[in-house]
Amino acid sequence: MKVDDIMERYLIENKQKWREEIATMPWIQFPADWKIQIIPPFGDAVVRFRVTLPSGAVRSVYLDARCSLGAVLDENGPIPYWEVYPHQGDVGRCLKAEVEELLRMIADEGEEG
């Protein structure tokens, strides 16, 4: 990797406050029979991963901390949210701290879409 590339990445990480995200990132206890694949956070997601459930169903999950991929807003502006796809024939969303809801949406196998 070239020095210019490293500096460019550093500037982006600094501007988007990646290190500050660590302090607010929730802990997630996944069920033991789920397979988790961590993938690069493309498209301005902060975190991305895929889950294969025991049935073989696959879920794509990302955390959007800046509402740059969609929008969850309140009177103060953007709210960080998780998105799960597919979920009930569409996408499912919950707030960053709503870990139990995130796990429920990932596990939900109704209407695969």
N, C-alpha and C positions, 0 to 999 in steps of 0.2 A: 504494500500500500504506500502510495506517495505521501510526502509530508503535506502537500496541499489538500489531499483527500482527508487526511487525519484532522487537519485544522478545520475544514469545512464541516466534518461530522461533529467536532467539538463545539463549534459555533451553534449548530442546530440543537444539539443536546442541551447546551446552556440556555439558549433562547426558549426552548420548550420545557425547561426545568425538569429534565428526566430524573435527576438525583432526588429532587424534592418529591417526586411521585412515590419513591420508595416508602416514605414515612406514612403515606395514606393508603398504600396498597393492602387490601385485606388478605388475611390468610385463608386458604381454601383447603378443606380436607375432602379430597375426592374419594368416592367409594373405591375399594381395593380392586374390584373387577372391571373398572374402566381403564382403558388405555389412553394415555395423554400424549399428544405430539405437540411439542412447542415449535412454533414456526416464526419466521421473521415478522416484525410488526409493520408490514407494508401498508401503504395507503394512509399513513398518518395515524394508525392505531397505536396505542401505547403498548398493548399486549395482544398477542394472538396465539391461539392454540386450537387443536382439533381433538375431539373425544370420540373414541369408538366404544360404544356400549356393548354389553354382553350379547345383545341380539345381532350385532354387526352394523347397526345404525351409526352414522357418523354425524357429529355436530361440529360446526365451525363457530368459534367464539372469539370475540374481540372486545377490548376495552377502548372506548372513545372518550378521552379525557377533555378534549377541546371542542366536541361536537362538530368535527370537521367531516365526518362520514354520514352523519344524520343529525337529529336535533332532539335533545331533551332539555327543555328550558323552564325556568321559573322567573319570578320577577327580578332576580339578581343576575340572570344570564344563563349560560350553559351549565349543565349538570353532568358530570362524568357518568357514563352508563355502559353496561355490558349489552352486547347483542349476540343472540344465539340463532343460528340458522341450520336447518329448518326448525321451525316451531309452529305447530298447528297450521301447516300450509303456508306459513309466512315467516316472519322473524319475530323473536321475542326480545323484549328489552326490560332491564331492571337497573336500578341505581347501583353505583359502584359498591356500596356497603351492603347491599342486599344479597349476601352470599347464599343464603338458604333458597331464595327465589331463583337465583342463577342455577343452582344445582337441580332444583325442581324442573326448570325449563329444559335443561340439558337432558334429564332423565325421561321427560315426557315423550312418549312414542305415539301419541294420538295424531292422526292426520299428517303423515310424513310430508306431504306436499310434493 
